[in-house]
C-alpha cells in the first residue's frame, strides 16, 4: 500500500502472530489471552500450580513462550 507521498507503507501484522523470545505478560494480559479471572490466576500462582511464572520483585510475569508451551502441553483431545 502506498501513502499520500507515493512511498511504500508497511502494514501492521495481525495480533495472531506473537513474538515469544523474551516477551512477558502480566496477569491482566494473561487473563485476556486465556480467559480466566485475575483471581484464578492469583490462585494458580499462590499454589505454585498450573502455569509457569517468574517473580520480578513483587510482580508476577509469565513468559510468552512458556504460556504457549503450557497451552500446547495441556491440550485435550476427544477419544474417537
C-alpha atoms as a printed R data frame, in Angstrom:
   type eleno elety resid chain resno       x       y      z
1  ATOM     1    CA   UNK     A     1   0.000   0.000  0.000
2  ATOM     2    CA   UNK     A     2   1.303   3.499 -0.774
3  ATOM     3    CA   UNK     A     3   0.869   6.541  1.430
4  ATOM     4    CA   UNK     A     4  -0.043  10.060  0.244
5  ATOM     5    CA   UNK     A     5   3.625  10.754 -0.690
6  ATOM     6    CA   UNK     A     6   3.734   7.755 -3.004
7  ATOM     7    CA   UNK     A     7   6.105   5.865 -0.717
8  ATOM     8    CA   UNK     A     8   5.596   2.251  0.231
9  ATOM     9    CA   UNK     A     9   3.741   1.951  3.531
10 ATOM    10    CA   UNK     A    10   4.144  -1.047  5.798
11 ATOM    11    CA   UNK     A    11   1.071  -2.583  7.355
12 ATOM    12    CA   UNK     A    12   0.870  -3.965 10.875
13 ATOM    13    CA   UNK     A    13   0.754  -7.712 11.283
14 ATOM    14    CA   UNK     A    14  -2.262  -9.270 12.927
15 ATOM    15    CA   UNK     A    15  -2.328  -9.864 16.670
16 ATOM    16    CA   UNK     A    16  -2.443 -13.604 15.978
17 ATOM    17    CA   UNK     A    17   1.297 -13.604 15.357
18 ATOM    18    CA   UNK     A    18   3.035 -13.450 18.720
19 ATOM    19    CA   UNK     A    19   6.747 -12.920 19.138
20 ATOM    20    CA   UNK     A    20   7.792 -15.025 22.091
21 ATOM    21    CA   UNK     A    21  11.513 -14.647 22.754
22 ATOM    22    CA   UNK     A    22  11.997 -12.529 25.868
23 ATOM    23    CA   UNK     A    23   8.402 -11.280 25.990
24 ATOM    24    CA   UNK     A    24   6.448 -11.327 29.254
25 ATOM    25    CA   UNK     A    25   2.779 -10.989 30.087
26 ATOM    26    CA   UNK     A    26   1.332  -9.609 33.296
27 ATOM    27    CA   UNK     A    27  -1.722 -11.156 34.995
28 ATOM    28    CA   UNK     A    28  -4.152  -8.856 33.194
29 ATOM    29    CA   UNK     A    29  -2.699  -9.730 29.779
30 ATOM    30    CA   UNK     A    30  -2.686 -13.442 30.633
31 ATOM    31    CA   UNK     A    31  -6.321 -13.251 31.724
32 ATOM    32    CA   UNK     A    32  -7.225 -11.538 28.437
33 ATOM    33    CA   UNK     A    33  -5.366 -14.205 26.453
34 ATOM    34    CA   UNK     A    34  -6.625 -17.313 28.275
35 ATOM    35    CA   UNK     A    35  -9.938 -16.231 29.746
36 ATOM    36    CA   UNK     A    36  -9.720 -16.989 33.490
37 ATOM    37    CA   UNK     A    37 -10.163 -14.216 36.033
38 ATOM    38    CA   UNK     A    38  -7.196 -12.498 37.651
39 ATOM    39    CA   UNK     A    39  -8.435 -14.056 40.914
40 ATOM    40    CA   UNK     A    40  -7.988 -17.535 39.365
41 ATOM    41    CA   UNK     A    41  -4.518 -16.636 38.084
42 ATOM    42    CA   UNK     A    42  -3.599 -15.352 41.569
43 ATOM    43    CA   UNK     A    43  -4.782 -18.685 42.963
44 ATOM    44    CA   UNK     A    44  -2.605 -20.625 40.490
45 ATOM    45    CA   UNK     A    45   0.407 -18.502 41.426
46 ATOM    46    CA   UNK     A    46  -0.121 -18.723 45.202
47 ATOM    47    CA   UNK     A    47  -0.448 -22.511 44.966
48 ATOM    48    CA   UNK     A    48   2.516 -22.711 42.566
49 ATOM    49    CA   UNK     A    49   0.483 -24.822 40.175
50 ATOM    50    CA   UNK     A    50  -0.887 -24.771 36.669
51 ATOM    51    CA   UNK     A    51   1.072 -22.214 34.664
52 ATOM    52    CA   UNK     A    52   4.790 -21.352 34.959
53 ATOM    53    CA   UNK     A    53   5.585 -17.845 36.191
54 ATOM    54    CA   UNK     A    54   8.501 -15.602 37.095
55 ATOM    55    CA   UNK     A    55   8.685 -13.309 40.116
56 ATOM    56    CA   UNK     A    56  10.206  -9.923 39.270
57 ATOM    57    CA   UNK     A    57  10.390  -8.212 42.628
58 ATOM    58    CA   UNK     A    58   6.794  -8.172 43.850
59 ATOM    59    CA   UNK     A    59   5.420  -8.560 40.342
60 ATOM    60    CA   UNK     A    60   4.480 -11.839 38.723
61 ATOM    61    CA   UNK     A    61   5.133 -12.222 34.991
62 ATOM    62    CA   UNK     A    62   4.522 -15.009 32.536
63 ATOM    63    CA   UNK     A    63   6.993 -15.707 29.722
64 ATOM    64    CA   UNK     A    64   5.023 -15.787 26.477
65 ATOM    65    CA   UNK     A    65   6.955 -18.805 25.195
66 ATOM    66    CA   UNK     A    66   6.185 -20.682 28.455
67 ATOM    67    CA   UNK     A    67   2.490 -19.805 28.185
68 ATOM    68    CA   UNK     A    68   2.308 -21.057 24.598
69 ATOM    69    CA   UNK     A    69   4.152 -24.251 25.570
70 ATOM    70    CA   UNK     A    70   1.807 -24.717 28.562
71 ATOM    71    CA   UNK     A    71  -1.200 -24.370 26.239
72 ATOM    72    CA   UNK     A    72   0.269 -26.918 23.825
73 ATOM    73    CA   UNK     A    73   1.058 -29.397 26.636
74 ATOM    74    CA   UNK     A    74  -2.408 -29.102 28.165
75 ATOM    75    CA   UNK     A    75  -4.462 -29.760 25.050
76 ATOM    76    CA   UNK     A    76  -7.088 -32.426 25.496
77 ATOM    77    CA   UNK     A    77  -8.281 -34.469 22.556
78 ATOM    78    CA   UNK     A    78 -11.574 -36.342 22.419
79 ATOM    79    CA   UNK     A    79 -11.495 -40.102 22.291
80 ATOM    80    CA   UNK     A    80 -12.789 -41.259 18.893
